[in-house]
């Protein structure tokens, strides 16, 4: 299944460009980078100068798909391990 705005919450996010739109910590808000790791509750974003780990549940993120489309997702929708989210499509 190809990554689209309608099904991105069911896909692995590693490798996508992401920006933190909303987050409780103001120093993280606006951070932009590539998703280099993903766990049950966190995303690790990295750019040329810094690497940060953010809790999914606390944020709102904008992901850029390979075709250039931007998708805004509330973090609680992507909670869980990537392989578990993929299984949710089948249910």
Rosetta blueprint (number, residue, H / E / L):
1 X L
2 X L
3 X L
4 X L
5 X L
6 X L
7 X L
8 X H
9 X H
10 X H
11 X L
12 X L
13 X L
14 X L
15 X L
16 X L
17 X E
18 X E
19 X E
20 X E
21 X E
22 X E
23 X L
24 X L
25 X L
26 X L
27 X L
28 X L
29 X L
30 X L
31 X L
32 X E
33 X E
34 X E
35 X E
36 X E
37 X E
38 X E
39 X L
40 X L
41 X L
42 X E
43 X E
44 X E
45 X E
46 X E
47 X L
48 X L
49 X L
50 X L
51 X E
52 X E
53 X E
54 X E
55 X E
56 X L
57 X L
58 X L
59 X L
60 X E
61 X E
62 X E
63 X E
64 X E
65 X L
66 X L
67 X L
68 X L
69 X L
70 X E
71 X E
72 X E
73 X E
74 X E
75 X H
76 X H
77 X H
78 X H
79 X L
80 X L
81 X L
82 X H
83 X H
84 X H
85 X H
86 X H
87 X H
88 X H
89 X L
90 X L
91 X L
